Amino acid sequence: MIAAFLIPNFIGFILYFLFRGPLLGPCGSCGKPIRGGESFCSHCGYSQGS
């Protein structure tokens, strides 16, 4: 009975992480949201520098 409740929820949890959009962070110059790991801001062209 416990497995019947946990398995559907666990599958939903996995699917959420597989299909969610990329996490966004602010640009260091203009503050617009950009995807994590991008080298340059698509709005102002500022180098994000890792």
PDB file of all heavy atoms in Angstrom:
ATOM      1  N   MET A   1       0.827  -1.189   0.000  1.00  0.00           N
ATOM      2  CA  MET A   1       0.000   0.000   0.000  1.00  0.00           C
ATOM      3  C   MET A   1       0.875   1.257   0.000  1.00  0.00           C
ATOM      4  O   MET A   1       0.568   2.220  -0.707  1.00  0.00           O
ATOM      5  CB  MET A   1      -0.914  -0.018   1.217  1.00  0.00           C
ATOM      6  CG  MET A   1      -1.922   1.074   1.198  1.00  0.00           C
ATOM      7  SD  MET A   1      -3.145   0.748   2.456  1.00  0.00           S
ATOM      8  CE  MET A   1      -3.550   2.381   2.891  1.00  0.00           C
ATOM      9  N   ILE A   2       1.942   1.247   0.768  1.00  0.00           N
ATOM     10  CA  ILE A   2       2.837   2.411   0.799  1.00  0.00           C
ATOM     11  C   ILE A   2       3.455   2.634  -0.583  1.00  0.00           C
ATOM     12  O   ILE A   2       3.560   3.766  -1.046  1.00  0.00           O
ATOM     13  CB  ILE A   2       3.926   2.227   1.878  1.00  0.00           C
ATOM     14  CG1 ILE A   2       3.283   2.236   3.257  1.00  0.00           C
ATOM     15  CG2 ILE A   2       4.980   3.304   1.763  1.00  0.00           C
ATOM     16  CD1 ILE A   2       4.231   1.892   4.372  1.00  0.00           C
ATOM     17  N   ALA A   3       3.841   1.555  -1.254  1.00  0.00           N
ATOM     18  CA  ALA A   3       4.436   1.677  -2.592  1.00  0.00           C
ATOM     19  C   ALA A   3       3.455   2.314  -3.574  1.00  0.00           C
ATOM     20  O   ALA A   3       3.855   3.083  -4.447  1.00  0.00           O
ATOM     21  CB  ALA A   3       4.883   0.315  -3.087  1.00  0.00           C
ATOM     22  N   ALA A   4       2.177   2.025  -3.430  1.00  0.00           N
ATOM     23  CA  ALA A   4       1.172   2.602  -4.330  1.00  0.00           C
ATOM     24  C   ALA A   4       1.107   4.114  -4.192  1.00  0.00           C
ATOM     25  O   ALA A   4       0.814   4.818  -5.152  1.00  0.00           O
ATOM     26  CB  ALA A   4      -0.191   1.983  -4.041  1.00  0.00           C
ATOM     27  N   PHE A   5       1.375   4.618  -3.007  1.00  0.00           N
ATOM     28  CA  PHE A   5       1.350   6.075  -2.812  1.00  0.00           C
ATOM     29  C   PHE A   5       2.675   6.733  -3.190  1.00  0.00           C
ATOM     30  O   PHE A   5       2.709   7.849  -3.694  1.00  0.00           O
ATOM     31  CB  PHE A   5       1.027   6.419  -1.349  1.00  0.00           C
ATOM     32  CG  PHE A   5      -0.407   6.178  -1.004  1.00  0.00           C
ATOM     33  CD1 PHE A   5      -0.767   5.140  -0.185  1.00  0.00           C
ATOM     34  CD2 PHE A   5      -1.394   6.992  -1.525  1.00  0.00           C
ATOM     35  CE1 PHE A   5      -2.090   4.904   0.130  1.00  0.00           C
ATOM     36  CE2 PHE A   5      -2.720   6.786  -1.222  1.00  0.00           C
ATOM     37  CZ  PHE A   5      -3.078   5.723  -0.394  1.00  0.00           C
ATOM     38  N   LEU A   6       3.789   6.061  -2.955  1.00  0.00           N
ATOM     39  CA  LEU A   6       5.096   6.668  -3.197  1.00  0.00           C
ATOM     40  C   LEU A   6       5.521   6.634  -4.658  1.00  0.00           C
ATOM     41  O   LEU A   6       6.120   7.576  -5.149  1.00  0.00           O
ATOM     42  CB  LEU A   6       6.159   5.982  -2.339  1.00  0.00           C
ATOM     43  CG  LEU A   6       6.023   6.182  -0.838  1.00  0.00           C
ATOM     44  CD1 LEU A   6       7.120   5.429  -0.118  1.00  0.00           C
ATOM     45  CD2 LEU A   6       6.081   7.651  -0.489  1.00  0.00           C
ATOM     46  N   ILE A   7       5.233   5.573  -5.367  1.00  0.00           N
ATOM     47  CA  ILE A   7       5.711   5.444  -6.741  1.00  0.00           C
ATOM     48  C   ILE A   7       5.128   6.529  -7.651  1.00  0.00           C
ATOM     49  O   ILE A   7       5.880   7.181  -8.362  1.00  0.00           O
ATOM     50  CB  ILE A   7       5.467   4.024  -7.281  1.00  0.00           C
ATOM     51  CG1 ILE A   7       6.404   3.064  -6.549  1.00  0.00           C
ATOM     52  CG2 ILE A   7       5.704   3.962  -8.782  1.00  0.00           C
ATOM     53  CD1 ILE A   7       6.194   1.612  -6.864  1.00  0.00           C
ATOM     54  N   PRO A   8       3.822   6.781  -7.663  1.00  0.00           N
ATOM     55  CA  PRO A   8       3.331   7.855  -8.541  1.00  0.00           C
ATOM     56  C   PRO A   8       3.915   9.224  -8.185  1.00  0.00           C
ATOM     57  O   PRO A   8       4.246   9.997  -9.070  1.00  0.00           O
ATOM     58  CB  PRO A   8       1.823   7.845  -8.334  1.00  0.00           C
ATOM     59  CG  PRO A   8       1.522   6.471  -7.872  1.00  0.00           C
ATOM     60  CD  PRO A   8       2.722   6.051  -7.070  1.00  0.00           C
ATOM     61  N   ASN A   9       4.080   9.502  -6.908  1.00  0.00           N
ATOM     62  CA  ASN A   9       4.644  10.793  -6.508  1.00  0.00           C
ATOM     63  C   ASN A   9       6.112  10.886  -6.894  1.00  0.00           C
ATOM     64  O   ASN A   9       6.587  11.946  -7.289  1.00  0.00           O
ATOM     65  CB  ASN A   9       4.483  11.001  -5.012  1.00  0.00           C
ATOM     66  CG  ASN A   9       3.033  11.186  -4.636  1.00  0.00           C
ATOM     67  OD1 ASN A   9       2.244  11.645  -5.452  1.00  0.00           O
ATOM     68  ND2 ASN A   9       2.677  10.809  -3.435  1.00  0.00           N
ATOM     69  N   PHE A  10       6.830   9.809  -6.759  1.00  0.00           N
ATOM     70  CA  PHE A  10       8.246   9.813  -7.105  1.00  0.00           C
ATOM     71  C   PHE A  10       8.423  10.007  -8.611  1.00  0.00           C
ATOM     72  O   PHE A  10       9.303  10.730  -9.041  1.00  0.00           O
ATOM     73  CB  PHE A  10       8.900   8.507  -6.641  1.00  0.00           C
ATOM     74  CG  PHE A  10      10.383   8.491  -6.815  1.00  0.00           C
ATOM     75  CD1 PHE A  10      11.188   9.334  -6.061  1.00  0.00           C
ATOM     76  CD2 PHE A  10      10.978   7.662  -7.736  1.00  0.00           C
ATOM     77  CE1 PHE A  10      12.562   9.328  -6.221  1.00  0.00           C
ATOM     78  CE2 PHE A  10      12.342   7.655  -7.896  1.00  0.00           C
ATOM     79  CZ  PHE A  10      13.138   8.489  -7.137  1.00  0.00           C
ATOM     80  N   ILE A  11       7.564   9.381  -9.413  1.00  0.00           N
ATOM     81  CA  ILE A  11       7.635   9.560 -10.858  1.00  0.00           C
ATOM     82  C   ILE A  11       7.341  11.014 -11.223  1.00  0.00           C
ATOM     83  O   ILE A  11       8.021  11.597 -12.064  1.00  0.00           O
ATOM     84  CB  ILE A  11       6.663   8.598 -11.575  1.00  0.00           C
ATOM     85  CG1 ILE A  11       7.164   7.174 -11.428  1.00  0.00           C
ATOM     86  CG2 ILE A  11       6.512   8.965 -13.043  1.00  0.00           C
ATOM     87  CD1 ILE A  11       6.204   6.120 -11.907  1.00  0.00           C
ATOM     88  N   GLY A  12       6.367  11.609 -10.575  1.00  0.00           N
ATOM     89  CA  GLY A  12       6.081  13.021 -10.808  1.00  0.00           C
ATOM     90  C   GLY A  12       7.248  13.912 -10.425  1.00  0.00           C
ATOM     91  O   GLY A  12       7.555  14.889 -11.105  1.00  0.00           O
ATOM     92  N   PHE A  13       7.926  13.582  -9.347  1.00  0.00           N
ATOM     93  CA  PHE A  13       9.092  14.326  -8.882  1.00  0.00           C
ATOM     94  C   PHE A  13      10.212  14.256  -9.914  1.00  0.00           C
ATOM     95  O   PHE A  13      10.827  15.266 -10.254  1.00  0.00           O
ATOM     96  CB  PHE A  13       9.542  13.732  -7.537  1.00  0.00           C
ATOM     97  CG  PHE A  13      10.653  14.461  -6.879  1.00  0.00           C
ATOM     98  CD1 PHE A  13      10.442  15.699  -6.303  1.00  0.00           C
ATOM     99  CD2 PHE A  13      11.915  13.912  -6.813  1.00  0.00           C
ATOM    100  CE1 PHE A  13      11.471  16.371  -5.662  1.00  0.00           C
ATOM    101  CE2 PHE A  13      12.948  14.573  -6.185  1.00  0.00           C
ATOM    102  CZ  PHE A  13      12.726  15.801  -5.610  1.00  0.00           C
ATOM    103  N   ILE A  14      10.457  13.069 -10.453  1.00  0.00           N
ATOM    104  CA  ILE A  14      11.497  12.895 -11.476  1.00  0.00           C
ATOM    105  C   ILE A  14      11.127  13.654 -12.750  1.00  0.00           C
ATOM    106  O   ILE A  14      11.963  14.342 -13.335  1.00  0.00           O
ATOM    107  CB  ILE A  14      11.721  11.401 -11.765  1.00  0.00           C
ATOM    108  CG1 ILE A  14      12.388  10.735 -10.563  1.00  0.00           C
ATOM    109  CG2 ILE A  14      12.578  11.205 -13.006  1.00  0.00           C
ATOM    110  CD1 ILE A  14      12.488   9.237 -10.667  1.00  0.00           C
ATOM    111  N   LEU A  15       9.876  13.533 -13.175  1.00  0.00           N
ATOM    112  CA  LEU A  15       9.448  14.229 -14.383  1.00  0.00           C
ATOM    113  C   LEU A  15       9.547  15.739 -14.242  1.00  0.00           C
ATOM    114  O   LEU A  15       9.888  16.439 -15.197  1.00  0.00           O
ATOM    115  CB  LEU A  15       8.020  13.829 -14.743  1.00  0.00           C
ATOM    116  CG  LEU A  15       7.847  12.396 -15.245  1.00  0.00           C
ATOM    117  CD1 LEU A  15       6.384  12.091 -15.453  1.00  0.00           C
ATOM    118  CD2 LEU A  15       8.646  12.166 -16.508  1.00  0.00           C
ATOM    119  N   TYR A  16       9.284  16.251 -13.053  1.00  0.00           N
ATOM    120  CA  TYR A  16       9.416  17.687 -12.821  1.00  0.00           C
ATOM    121  C   TYR A  16      10.844  18.142 -13.109  1.00  0.00           C
ATOM    122  O   TYR A  16      11.070  19.135 -13.796  1.00  0.00           O
ATOM    123  CB  TYR A  16       9.032  18.021 -11.381  1.00  0.00           C
ATOM    124  CG  TYR A  16       9.430  19.411 -10.973  1.00  0.00           C
ATOM    125  CD1 TYR A  16       8.715  20.512 -11.414  1.00  0.00           C
ATOM    126  CD2 TYR A  16      10.544  19.632 -10.169  1.00  0.00           C
ATOM    127  CE1 TYR A  16       9.084  21.797 -11.066  1.00  0.00           C
ATOM    128  CE2 TYR A  16      10.918  20.912  -9.810  1.00  0.00           C
ATOM    129  CZ  TYR A  16      10.190  21.988 -10.256  1.00  0.00           C
ATOM    130  OH  TYR A  16      10.562  23.243  -9.911  1.00  0.00           O
ATOM    131  N   PHE A  17      11.836  17.420 -12.601  1.00  0.00           N
ATOM    132  CA  PHE A  17      13.218  17.826 -12.802  1.00  0.00           C
ATOM    133  C   PHE A  17      13.703  17.583 -14.230  1.00  0.00           C
ATOM    134  O   PHE A  17      14.598  18.279 -14.705  1.00  0.00           O
ATOM    135  CB  PHE A  17      14.134  17.120 -11.795  1.00  0.00           C
ATOM    136  CG  PHE A  17      14.061  17.747 -10.434  1.00  0.00           C
ATOM    137  CD1 PHE A  17      13.388  17.119  -9.409  1.00  0.00           C
ATOM    138  CD2 PHE A  17      14.637  18.972 -10.190  1.00  0.00           C
ATOM    139  CE1 PHE A  17      13.302  17.698  -8.157  1.00  0.00           C
ATOM    140  CE2 PHE A  17      14.559  19.569  -8.946  1.00  0.00           C
ATOM    141  CZ  PHE A  17      13.891  18.934  -7.928  1.00  0.00           C
ATOM    142  N   LEU A  18      13.106  16.631 -14.929  1.00  0.00           N
ATOM    143  CA  LEU A  18      13.493  16.388 -16.317  1.00  0.00           C
ATOM    144  C   LEU A  18      12.969  17.462 -17.262  1.00  0.00           C
ATOM    145  O   LEU A  18      13.639  17.837 -18.219  1.00  0.00           O
ATOM    146  CB  LEU A  18      12.986  15.022 -16.776  1.00  0.00           C
ATOM    147  CG  LEU A  18      13.703  13.809 -16.199  1.00  0.00           C
ATOM    148  CD1 LEU A  18      13.018  12.541 -16.669  1.00  0.00           C
ATOM    149  CD2 LEU A  18      15.158  13.803 -16.621  1.00  0.00           C
ATOM    150  N   PHE A  19      11.758  17.964 -16.996  1.00  0.00           N
ATOM    151  CA  PHE A  19      11.110  18.869 -17.939  1.00  0.00           C
ATOM    152  C   PHE A  19      11.052  20.330 -17.501  1.00  0.00           C
ATOM    153  O   PHE A  19      10.514  21.153 -18.222  1.00  0.00           O
ATOM    154  CB  PHE A  19       9.686  18.379 -18.233  1.00  0.00           C
ATOM    155  CG  PHE A  19       9.681  17.079 -18.975  1.00  0.00           C
ATOM    156  CD1 PHE A  19       9.261  15.928 -18.355  1.00  0.00           C
ATOM    157  CD2 PHE A  19      10.129  17.014 -20.275  1.00  0.00           C
ATOM    158  CE1 PHE A  19       9.263  14.718 -19.024  1.00  0.00           C
ATOM    159  CE2 PHE A  19      10.140  15.816 -20.963  1.00  0.00           C
ATOM    160  CZ  PHE A  19       9.710  14.665 -20.333  1.00  0.00           C
ATOM    161  N   ARG A  20      11.586  20.663 -16.360  1.00  0.00           N
ATOM    162  CA  ARG A  20      11.545  22.064 -15.929  1.00  0.00           C
ATOM    163  C   ARG A  20      12.502  22.893 -16.782  1.00  0.00           C
ATOM    164  O   ARG A  20      13.449  22.391 -17.377  1.00  0.00           O
ATOM    165  CB  ARG A  20      11.912  22.206 -14.463  1.00  0.00           C
ATOM    166  CG  ARG A  20      13.379  21.964 -14.190  1.00  0.00           C
ATOM    167  CD  ARG A  20      13.707  22.200 -12.756  1.00  0.00           C
ATOM    168  NE  ARG A  20      15.130  21.964 -12.560  1.00  0.00           N
ATOM    169  CZ  ARG A  20      15.777  22.236 -11.483  1.00  0.00           C
ATOM    170  NH1 ARG A  20      15.141  22.737 -10.457  1.00  0.00           N
ATOM    171  NH2 ARG A  20      17.053  22.006 -11.392  1.00  0.00           N
ATOM    172  N   GLY A  21      12.264  24.162 -16.827  1.00  0.00           N
ATOM    173  CA  GLY A  21      13.114  25.062 -17.594  1.00  0.00           C
ATOM    174  C   GLY A  21      14.430  25.305 -16.866  1.00  0.00           C
ATOM    175  O   GLY A  21      14.594  24.958 -15.697  1.00  0.00           O
ATOM    176  N   PRO A  22      15.382  25.905 -17.547  1.00  0.00           N
ATOM    177  CA  PRO A  22      16.667  26.193 -16.917  1.00  0.00           C
ATOM    178  C   PRO A  22      16.513  27.239 -15.817  1.00  0.00           C
ATOM    179  O   PRO A  22      15.638  28.104 -15.877  1.00  0.00           O
ATOM    180  CB  PRO A  22      17.528  26.724 -18.056  1.00  0.00           C
ATOM    181  CG  PRO A  22      16.554  27.222 -19.059  1.00  0.00           C
ATOM    182  CD  PRO A  22      15.325  26.366 -18.931  1.00  0.00           C
ATOM    183  N   LEU A  23      17.358  27.136 -14.813  1.00  0.00           N
ATOM    184  CA  LEU A  23      17.330  28.109 -13.726  1.00  0.00           C
ATOM    185  C   LEU A  23      17.936  29.423 -14.211  1.00  0.00           C
ATOM    186  O   LEU A  23      18.927  29.441 -14.933  1.00  0.00           O
ATOM    187  CB  LEU A  23      18.118  27.576 -12.531  1.00  0.00           C
ATOM    188  CG  LEU A  23      17.566  26.301 -11.916  1.00  0.00           C
ATOM    189  CD1 LEU A  23      18.490  25.824 -10.803  1.00  0.00           C
ATOM    190  CD2 LEU A  23      16.176  26.528 -11.376  1.00  0.00           C
ATOM    191  N   LEU A  24      17.335  30.530 -13.816  1.00  0.00           N
ATOM    192  CA  LEU A  24      17.778  31.849 -14.249  1.00  0.00           C
ATOM    193  C   LEU A  24      18.438  32.588 -13.098  1.00  0.00           C
ATOM    194  O   LEU A  24      18.053  32.432 -11.943  1.00  0.00           O
ATOM    195  CB  LEU A  24      16.588  32.658 -14.772  1.00  0.00           C
ATOM    196  CG  LEU A  24      15.814  32.059 -15.933  1.00  0.00           C
ATOM    197  CD1 LEU A  24      14.614  32.941 -16.267  1.00  0.00           C
ATOM    198  CD2 LEU A  24      16.690  31.881 -17.146  1.00  0.00           C
ATOM    199  N   GLY A  25      19.409  33.409 -13.436  1.00  0.00           N
ATOM    200  CA  GLY A  25      20.070  34.262 -12.472  1.00  0.00           C
ATOM    201  C   GLY A  25      20.188  35.662 -13.050  1.00  0.00           C
ATOM    202  O   GLY A  25      20.035  35.850 -14.254  1.00  0.00           O
ATOM    203  N   PRO A  26      20.469  36.655 -12.227  1.00  0.00           N
ATOM    204  CA  PRO A  26      20.553  38.023 -12.745  1.00  0.00           C
ATOM    205  C   PRO A  26      21.884  38.302 -13.448  1.00  0.00           C
ATOM    206  O   PRO A  26      22.918  37.763 -13.077  1.00  0.00           O
ATOM    207  CB  PRO A  26      20.431  38.876 -11.483  1.00  0.00           C
ATOM    208  CG  PRO A  26      20.987  38.016 -10.406  1.00  0.00           C
ATOM    209  CD  PRO A  26      20.618  36.608 -10.776  1.00  0.00           C
ATOM    210  N   CYS A  27      21.834  39.159 -14.443  1.00  0.00           N
ATOM    211  CA  CYS A  27      23.047  39.632 -15.115  1.00  0.00           C
ATOM    212  C   CYS A  27      23.801  40.535 -14.144  1.00  0.00           C
ATOM    213  O   CYS A  27      23.191  41.292 -13.388  1.00  0.00           O
ATOM    214  CB  CYS A  27      22.664  40.408 -16.378  1.00  0.00           C
ATOM    215  SG  CYS A  27      24.042  41.282 -17.153  1.00  0.00           S
ATOM    216  N   GLY A  28      25.123  40.478 -14.188  1.00  0.00           N
ATOM    217  CA  GLY A  28      25.931  41.304 -13.303  1.00  0.00           C
ATOM    218  C   GLY A  28      25.906  42.782 -13.652  1.00  0.00           C
ATOM    219  O   GLY A  28      26.259  43.628 -12.847  1.00  0.00           O
ATOM    220  N   SER A  29      25.462  43.116 -14.863  1.00  0.00           N
ATOM    221  CA  SER A  29      25.448  44.504 -15.298  1.00  0.00           C
ATOM    222  C   SER A  29      24.040  45.098 -15.303  1.00  0.00           C
ATOM    223  O   SER A  29      23.779  46.097 -14.647  1.00  0.00           O
ATOM    224  CB  SER A  29      26.050  44.606 -16.703  1.00  0.00           C
ATOM    225  OG  SER A  29      25.981  45.921 -17.194  1.00  0.00           O
ATOM    226  N   CYS A  30      23.127  44.460 -16.059  1.00  0.00           N
ATOM    227  CA  CYS A  30      21.802  45.058 -16.224  1.00  0.00           C
ATOM    228  C   CYS A  30      20.743  44.445 -15.309  1.00  0.00           C
ATOM    229  O   CYS A  30      19.670  45.014 -15.158  1.00  0.00           O
ATOM    230  CB  CYS A  30      21.347  44.936 -17.684  1.00  0.00           C
ATOM    231  SG  CYS A  30      21.030  43.250 -18.251  1.00  0.00           S
ATOM    232  N   GLY A  31      21.030  43.286 -14.707  1.00  0.00           N
ATOM    233  CA  GLY A  31      20.095  42.666 -13.778  1.00  0.00           C
ATOM    234  C   GLY A  31      18.986  41.849 -14.425  1.00  0.00           C
ATOM    235  O   GLY A  31      18.156  41.281 -13.739  1.00  0.00           O
ATOM    236  N   LYS A  32      18.964  41.767 -15.756  1.00  0.00           N
ATOM    237  CA  LYS A  32      17.953  40.960 -16.444  1.00  0.00           C
ATOM    238  C   LYS A  32      18.237  39.477 -16.181  1.00  0.00           C
ATOM    239  O   LYS A  32      19.382  39.081 -16.007  1.00  0.00           O
ATOM    240  CB  LYS A  32      17.977  41.219 -17.949  1.00  0.00           C
ATOM    241  CG  LYS A  32      17.707  42.629 -18.338  1.00  0.00           C
ATOM    242  CD  LYS A  32      16.240  42.827 -18.555  1.00  0.00           C
ATOM    243  CE  LYS A  32      16.019  44.242 -19.078  1.00  0.00           C
ATOM    244  NZ  LYS A  32      14.711  44.491 -19.524  1.00  0.00           N
ATOM    245  N   PRO A  33      17.212  38.631 -16.171  1.00  0.00           N
ATOM    246  CA  PRO A  33      17.441  37.198 -15.928  1.00  0.00           C
ATOM    247  C   PRO A  33      18.103  36.524 -17.122  1.00  0.00           C
ATOM    248  O   PRO A  33      17.724  36.747 -18.271  1.00  0.00           O
ATOM    249  CB  PRO A  33      16.030  36.641 -15.703  1.00  0.00           C
ATOM    250  CG  PRO A  33      15.111  37.629 -16.313  1.00  0.00           C
ATOM    251  CD  PRO A  33      15.790  38.956 -16.268  1.00  0.00           C
ATOM    252  N   ILE A  34      19.138  35.722 -16.831  1.00  0.00           N
ATOM    253  CA  ILE A  34      19.830  34.946 -17.856  1.00  0.00           C
ATOM    254  C   ILE A  34      20.010  33.524 -17.338  1.00  0.00           C
ATOM    255  O   ILE A  34      19.977  33.276 -16.138  1.00  0.00           O
ATOM    256  CB  ILE A  34      21.203  35.550 -18.232  1.00  0.00           C
ATOM    257  CG1 ILE A  34      22.099  35.645 -17.011  1.00  0.00           C
ATOM    258  CG2 ILE A  34      21.059  36.888 -18.899  1.00  0.00           C
ATOM    259  CD1 ILE A  34      23.528  36.006 -17.333  1.00  0.00           C
ATOM    260  N   ARG A  35      20.195  32.576 -18.260  1.00  0.00           N
ATOM    261  CA  ARG A  35      20.425  31.185 -17.877  1.00  0.00           C
ATOM    262  C   ARG A  35      21.783  31.052 -17.217  1.00  0.00           C
ATOM    263  O   ARG A  35      22.756  31.686 -17.627  1.00  0.00           O
ATOM    264  CB  ARG A  35      20.378  30.284 -19.103  1.00  0.00           C
ATOM    265  CG  ARG A  35      18.976  29.973 -19.518  1.00  0.00           C
ATOM    266  CD  ARG A  35      18.972  28.951 -20.641  1.00  0.00           C
ATOM    267  NE  ARG A  35      18.200  29.547 -21.713  1.00  0.00           N
ATOM    268  CZ  ARG A  35      18.569  29.640 -22.966  1.00  0.00           C
ATOM    269  NH1 ARG A  35      19.707  29.133 -23.358  1.00  0.00           N
ATOM    270  NH2 ARG A  35      17.810  30.225 -23.845  1.00  0.00           N
ATOM    271  N   GLY A  36      21.853  30.208 -16.197  1.00  0.00           N
ATOM    272  CA  GLY A  36      23.120  29.943 -15.530  1.00  0.00           C
ATOM    273  C   GLY A  36      24.119  29.316 -16.492  1.00  0.00           C
ATOM    274  O   GLY A  36      23.762  28.491 -17.314  1.00  0.00           O
ATOM    275  N   GLY A  37      25.363  29.713 -16.430  1.00  0.00           N
ATOM    276  CA  GLY A  37      26.397  29.156 -17.284  1.00  0.00           C
ATOM    277  C   GLY A  37      26.610  29.898 -18.587  1.00  0.00           C
ATOM    278  O   GLY A  37      27.522  29.557 -19.338  1.00  0.00           O
ATOM    279  N   GLU A  38      25.786  30.894 -18.900  1.00  0.00           N
ATOM    280  CA  GLU A  38      26.002  31.659 -20.132  1.00  0.00           C
ATOM    281  C   GLU A  38      27.196  32.587 -19.946  1.00  0.00           C
ATOM    282  O   GLU A  38      27.414  33.155 -18.884  1.00  0.00           O
ATOM    283  CB  GLU A  38      24.766  32.476 -20.493  1.00  0.00           C
ATOM    284  CG  GLU A  38      23.635  31.647 -21.044  1.00  0.00           C
ATOM    285  CD  GLU A  38      22.517  32.500 -21.619  1.00  0.00           C
ATOM    286  OE1 GLU A  38      22.570  33.732 -21.502  1.00  0.00           O
ATOM    287  OE2 GLU A  38      21.593  31.906 -22.180  1.00  0.00           O
ATOM    288  N   SER A  39      27.973  32.747 -20.998  1.00  0.00           N
ATOM    289  CA  SER A  39      29.167  33.591 -20.934  1.00  0.00           C
ATOM    290  C   SER A  39      28.855  35.069 -21.066  1.00  0.00           C
ATOM    291  O   SER A  39      29.561  35.905 -20.504  1.00  0.00           O
ATOM    292  CB  SER A  39      30.148  33.191 -22.033  1.00  0.00           C
ATOM    293  OG  SER A  39      30.547  31.858 -21.871  1.00  0.00           O
ATOM    294  N   PHE A  40      27.810  35.392 -21.831  1.00  0.00           N
ATOM    295  CA  PHE A  40      27.446  36.775 -22.082  1.00  0.00           C
ATOM    296  C   PHE A  40      25.952  36.963 -21.871  1.00  0.00           C
ATOM    297  O   PHE A  40      25.161  36.067 -22.137  1.00  0.00           O
ATOM    298  CB  PHE A  40      27.806  37.195 -23.512  1.00  0.00           C
ATOM    299  CG  PHE A  40      29.279  37.191 -23.786  1.00  0.00           C
ATOM    300  CD1 PHE A  40      29.895  36.068 -24.312  1.00  0.00           C
ATOM    301  CD2 PHE A  40      30.048  38.300 -23.491  1.00  0.00           C
ATOM    302  CE1 PHE A  40      31.253  36.051 -24.540  1.00  0.00           C
ATOM    303  CE2 PHE A  40      31.407  38.299 -23.725  1.00  0.00           C
ATOM    304  CZ  PHE A  40      32.021  37.169 -24.249  1.00  0.00           C
ATOM    305  N   CYS A  41      25.572  38.144 -21.432  1.00  0.00           N
ATOM    306  CA  CYS A  41      24.158  38.484 -21.279  1.00  0.00           C
ATOM    307  C   CYS A  41      23.567  38.715 -22.660  1.00  0.00           C
ATOM    308  O   CYS A  41      24.150  39.424 -23.483  1.00  0.00           O
ATOM    309  CB  CYS A  41      24.017  39.747 -20.427  1.00  0.00           C
ATOM    310  SG  CYS A  41      22.320  40.346 -20.282  1.00  0.00           S
ATOM    311  N   SER A  42      22.400  38.120 -22.929  1.00  0.00           N
ATOM    312  CA  SER A  42      21.771  38.290 -24.231  1.00  0.00           C
ATOM    313  C   SER A  42      21.091  39.652 -24.367  1.00  0.00           C
ATOM    314  O   SER A  42      20.729  40.059 -25.468  1.00  0.00           O
ATOM    315  CB  SER A  42      20.753  37.175 -24.478  1.00  0.00           C
ATOM    316  OG  SER A  42      19.769  37.187 -23.475  1.00  0.00           O
ATOM    317  N   HIS A  43      20.936  40.382 -23.266  1.00  0.00           N
ATOM    318  CA  HIS A  43      20.281  41.692 -23.301  1.00  0.00           C
ATOM    319  C   HIS A  43      21.290  42.822 -23.513  1.00  0.00           C
ATOM    320  O   HIS A  43      21.080  43.684 -24.350  1.00  0.00           O
ATOM    321  CB  HIS A  43      19.509  41.945 -22.002  1.00  0.00           C
ATOM    322  CG  HIS A  43      18.442  40.937 -21.756  1.00  0.00           C
ATOM    323  ND1 HIS A  43      17.223  40.958 -22.396  1.00  0.00           N
ATOM    324  CD2 HIS A  43      18.417  39.869 -20.943  1.00  0.00           C
ATOM    325  CE1 HIS A  43      16.500  39.954 -21.989  1.00  0.00           C
ATOM    326  NE2 HIS A  43      17.192  39.258 -21.100  1.00  0.00           N
ATOM    327  N   CYS A  44      22.383  42.805 -22.743  1.00  0.00           N
ATOM    328  CA  CYS A  44      23.335  43.916 -22.823  1.00  0.00           C
ATOM    329  C   CYS A  44      24.709  43.517 -23.339  1.00  0.00           C
ATOM    330  O   CYS A  44      25.536  44.374 -23.622  1.00  0.00           O
ATOM    331  CB  CYS A  44      23.469  44.586 -21.452  1.00  0.00           C
ATOM    332  SG  CYS A  44      24.278  43.565 -20.206  1.00  0.00           S
ATOM    333  N   GLY A  45      24.984  42.198 -23.446  1.00  0.00           N
ATOM    334  CA  GLY A  45      26.262  41.740 -23.971  1.00  0.00           C
ATOM    335  C   GLY A  45      27.381  41.714 -22.953  1.00  0.00           C
ATOM    336  O   GLY A  45      28.530  41.438 -23.297  1.00  0.00           O
ATOM    337  N   TYR A  46      27.077  41.961 -21.688  1.00  0.00           N
ATOM    338  CA  TYR A  46      28.094  41.976 -20.632  1.00  0.00           C
ATOM    339  C   TYR A  46      28.674  40.586 -20.404  1.00  0.00           C
ATOM    340  O   TYR A  46      27.937  39.602 -20.325  1.00  0.00           O
ATOM    341  CB  TYR A  46      27.466  42.507 -19.340  1.00  0.00           C
ATOM    342  CG  TYR A  46      28.412  42.612 -18.173  1.00  0.00           C
ATOM    343  CD1 TYR A  46      29.355  43.614 -18.102  1.00  0.00           C
ATOM    344  CD2 TYR A  46      28.326  41.707 -17.126  1.00  0.00           C
ATOM    345  CE1 TYR A  46      30.203  43.724 -17.035  1.00  0.00           C
ATOM    346  CE2 TYR A  46      29.185  41.800 -16.032  1.00  0.00           C
ATOM    347  CZ  TYR A  46      30.115  42.811 -15.995  1.00  0.00           C
ATOM    348  OH  TYR A  46      30.969  42.906 -14.935  1.00  0.00           O
ATOM    349  N   SER A  47      29.992  40.476 -20.305  1.00  0.00           N
ATOM    350  CA  SER A  47      30.651  39.198 -20.049  1.00  0.00           C
ATOM    351  C   SER A  47      30.397  38.788 -18.600  1.00  0.00           C
ATOM    352  O   SER A  47      30.667  39.550 -17.687  1.00  0.00           O
ATOM    353  CB  SER A  47      32.153  39.334 -20.311  1.00  0.00           C
ATOM    354  OG  SER A  47      32.801  38.146 -19.929  1.00  0.00           O
ATOM    355  N   GLN A  48      29.882  37.579 -18.412  1.00  0.00           N
ATOM    356  CA  GLN A  48      29.548  37.111 -17.071  1.00  0.00           C
ATOM    357  C   GLN A  48      30.756  36.578 -16.328  1.00  0.00           C
ATOM    358  O   GLN A  48      30.736  36.498 -15.124  1.00  0.00           O
ATOM    359  CB  GLN A  48      28.450  36.038 -17.142  1.00  0.00           C
ATOM    360  CG  GLN A  48      27.159  36.545 -17.756  1.00  0.00           C
ATOM    361  CD  GLN A  48      26.592  37.745 -17.014  1.00  0.00           C
ATOM    362  OE1 GLN A  48      26.451  37.716 -15.801  1.00  0.00           O
ATOM    363  NE2 GLN A  48      26.277  38.799 -17.731  1.00  0.00           N
ATOM    364  N   GLY A  49      31.809  36.205 -17.021  1.00  0.00           N
ATOM    365  CA  GLY A  49      33.056  35.768 -16.391  1.00  0.00           C
ATOM    366  C   GLY A  49      32.865  34.734 -15.296  1.00  0.00           C
ATOM    367  O   GLY A  49      32.258  34.992 -14.291  1.00  0.00           O
ATOM    368  N   SER A  50      33.363  33.541 -15.509  1.00  0.00           N
ATOM    369  CA  SER A  50      33.176  32.491 -14.516  1.00  0.00           C
ATOM    370  C   SER A  50      34.182  32.578 -13.456  1.00  0.00           C
ATOM    371  O   SER A  50      35.143  32.405 -13.165  1.00  0.00           O
ATOM    372  CB  SER A  50      33.249  31.109 -15.107  1.00  0.00           C
ATOM    373  OG  SER A  50      32.927  31.021 -16.428  1.00  0.00           O
TER     374      SER A  50
END
